[in-house]
Amino acid sequence: MAKLVFGMNQSLDGYIDHMAFPPSAGLFRHFIREAEQQTGSLYGRRMYEIMRYWDEEHAEWGADERAFADAWRRQTKWVVSSSTPSLGPNAHLVQGDLESAIRMLKADHDGEIEVAGPNLAKSLTELELINEYCIYLHPVVLGHGTPYFAAARPPLRLVAHDRMAGDVIRLTYVPG
């Protein structure tokens, strides 16, 4: 059975913004390794559209960007949307009863499936379907923006903490 993991970079005051504090080179290489090992990724429509950036080659990319793009392109992607967005390679649309669809997805796969985006994570949290929350805590304060938790924080239990590249700490929580 697959495990759903919601993980994102977060500021000290609880906000996410990939443009305000992009990962360091070392942390980006960590994300490459994760993408190479994941069973797939589960996206809401908006987050998937942002990630479609990795479907296209960009001349300015270095080796790390190409490695991430290769890993991202290879993995299966599931896109939760009530509309019919344009999907790229290895992407499948998830519509209808979210709880049933995700329970079936978890039952039909092994390994880790990344949950991307706070709004989708909110819905999956309310359905008690997320198995793990990984917060990559950056030493920045934004003061505003999109919060990591799009609703009230569920009861969580800390199971691990790791110092990552630079001054980033990964906090791993499970429900309960």
C-alpha positions as CSV (number, residue, x, y, z in Angstrom):
1,M,0.0,0.0,0.0
2,A,1.3,3.4,-0.9
3,K,2.0,6.1,1.6
4,L,0.9,9.7,0.9
5,V,3.4,12.3,2.0
6,F,2.8,16.1,1.9
7,G,6.1,17.9,1.9
8,M,6.9,21.5,1.1
9,N,9.4,24.2,1.9
10,Q,8.0,26.5,4.6
11,S,9.1,29.8,6.2
12,L,9.5,30.2,9.9
13,D,6.1,31.8,10.1
14,G,4.3,29.0,8.2
15,Y,4.1,30.1,4.6
16,I,5.1,28.5,1.3
17,D,6.5,30.4,-1.7
18,H,8.9,28.7,-4.1
19,M,9.9,32.1,-5.5
20,A,10.7,33.8,-2.2
21,F,13.1,31.1,-0.9
22,P,14.1,28.6,-3.5
23,P,16.0,25.5,-2.3
24,S,19.8,25.7,-2.1
25,A,21.8,23.5,-4.5
26,G,22.2,20.8,-1.8
27,L,18.6,20.7,-0.9
28,F,17.6,20.6,-4.6
29,R,19.8,17.5,-5.0
30,H,17.9,16.0,-2.1
31,F,14.6,16.7,-4.0
32,I,16.1,15.1,-7.1
33,R,16.8,11.9,-5.1
34,E,13.3,11.9,-3.7
35,A,11.7,12.4,-7.1
36,E,13.8,9.4,-8.4
37,Q,12.5,7.2,-5.6
38,Q,8.8,8.2,-5.4
39,T,6.1,6.1,-6.9
40,G,4.5,9.3,-8.2
41,S,3.0,12.6,-7.4
42,L,-0.5,13.7,-6.7
43,Y,-1.4,17.3,-7.7
44,G,-4.2,19.7,-7.7
45,R,-4.7,21.4,-11.1
46,R,-3.0,24.7,-10.2
47,M,0.1,23.0,-8.7
48,Y,0.3,20.6,-11.7
49,E,0.2,23.6,-14.1
50,I,3.2,25.1,-12.2
51,M,5.1,21.8,-12.3
52,R,4.5,21.4,-16.0
53,Y,7.5,23.7,-16.3
54,W,9.6,20.5,-16.0
55,D,8.0,19.0,-19.1
56,E,10.0,21.4,-21.4
57,E,13.7,21.6,-21.9
58,H,15.3,25.0,-21.0
59,A,18.7,25.9,-22.4
60,E,19.8,27.6,-19.2
61,W,19.4,24.5,-17.1
62,G,22.4,22.9,-15.4
63,A,22.9,19.2,-14.7
64,D,20.7,19.3,-11.5
65,E,17.8,20.8,-13.3
66,R,18.0,18.3,-16.1
67,A,18.2,15.4,-13.5
68,F,15.1,16.7,-11.7
69,A,13.2,17.1,-15.0
70,D,14.2,13.6,-16.0
71,A,13.0,12.1,-12.7
72,W,9.8,14.2,-12.8
73,R,9.0,13.2,-16.3
74,R,9.4,9.5,-15.6
75,Q,7.2,9.3,-12.5
76,T,3.4,8.9,-12.7
77,K,1.4,12.0,-11.9
78,W,-2.2,12.1,-10.8
79,V,-4.1,15.4,-11.2
80,V,-7.2,16.1,-9.1
81,S,-9.5,18.5,-10.9
82,S,-13.1,19.1,-11.5
83,S,-12.2,20.6,-14.9
84,T,-10.4,18.9,-17.7
85,P,-6.9,20.4,-17.8
86,S,-4.3,19.6,-20.4
87,L,-2.2,16.7,-19.2
88,G,1.3,15.9,-20.1
89,P,3.1,12.5,-20.3
90,N,2.5,10.0,-17.5
91,A,-0.3,12.2,-16.1
92,H,-3.8,10.9,-15.2
93,L,-6.9,12.8,-14.3
94,V,-8.6,12.1,-11.0
95,Q,-12.2,13.2,-10.8
96,G,-15.4,12.3,-9.0
97,D,-15.3,10.9,-5.4
98,L,-11.9,12.0,-4.1
99,E,-11.9,9.7,-1.1
100,S,-12.7,6.6,-3.1
101,A,-10.2,7.5,-5.9
102,I,-7.3,8.1,-3.5
103,R,-8.1,5.1,-1.4
104,M,-7.9,3.0,-4.5
105,L,-4.7,4.7,-5.7
106,K,-3.1,3.9,-2.3
107,A,-4.3,0.3,-2.4
108,D,-3.1,-0.2,-6.0
109,H,0.5,1.1,-5.5
110,D,3.5,0.6,-3.3
111,G,6.0,3.2,-2.1
112,E,5.7,6.9,-1.6
113,I,3.3,9.2,-3.4
114,E,4.0,12.9,-3.0
115,V,1.1,15.2,-2.3
116,A,1.8,18.6,-3.8
117,G,0.0,21.8,-2.8
118,P,-1.7,23.0,0.4
119,N,-5.3,23.0,-1.0
120,L,-5.1,19.4,-2.1
121,A,-3.4,18.5,1.2
122,K,-6.2,20.2,3.1
123,S,-8.8,18.0,1.3
124,L,-6.8,14.8,1.9
125,T,-6.1,15.8,5.5
126,E,-9.8,16.2,6.2
127,L,-10.3,12.7,4.7
128,E,-7.5,11.4,6.9
129,L,-5.6,10.1,3.9
130,I,-2.2,11.7,4.4
131,N,0.3,9.4,6.1
132,E,3.1,11.9,6.7
133,Y,3.8,15.6,6.7
134,C,7.4,16.8,5.8
135,I,8.1,20.5,6.6
136,Y,11.3,21.8,5.1
137,L,11.7,24.7,7.5
138,H,13.7,27.6,6.1
139,P,15.1,30.5,8.2
140,V,13.1,33.2,6.5
141,V,10.0,35.1,7.6
142,L,7.6,36.2,4.9
143,G,4.8,37.8,6.9
144,H,2.1,36.8,4.4
145,G,1.3,34.3,1.6
146,T,0.0,30.8,1.3
147,P,0.1,28.9,4.5
148,Y,1.5,25.3,4.6
149,F,-1.7,24.2,6.3
150,A,-4.7,25.5,4.3
151,A,-7.0,24.8,7.3
152,A,-6.6,24.0,11.0
153,R,-3.6,21.9,11.7
154,P,-4.5,18.3,12.4
155,P,-3.2,16.6,15.5
156,L,0.4,15.6,14.6
157,R,3.2,13.6,16.2
158,L,6.8,14.4,15.5
159,V,8.7,11.3,14.3
160,A,11.9,12.7,12.9
161,H,13.9,15.8,12.4
162,D,16.9,16.2,10.2
163,R,19.3,19.0,9.3
164,M,19.3,19.4,5.6
165,A,21.6,21.4,3.3
166,G,22.4,24.8,4.7
167,D,20.1,26.0,7.5
168,V,17.1,24.0,6.5
169,I,15.5,21.5,9.0
170,R,13.2,18.8,7.8
171,L,10.4,18.0,10.4
172,T,8.5,14.8,9.8
173,Y,5.1,14.3,11.4
174,V,2.5,11.6,11.3
175,P,-1.2,12.0,12.2
176,G,-2.1,11.4,15.8
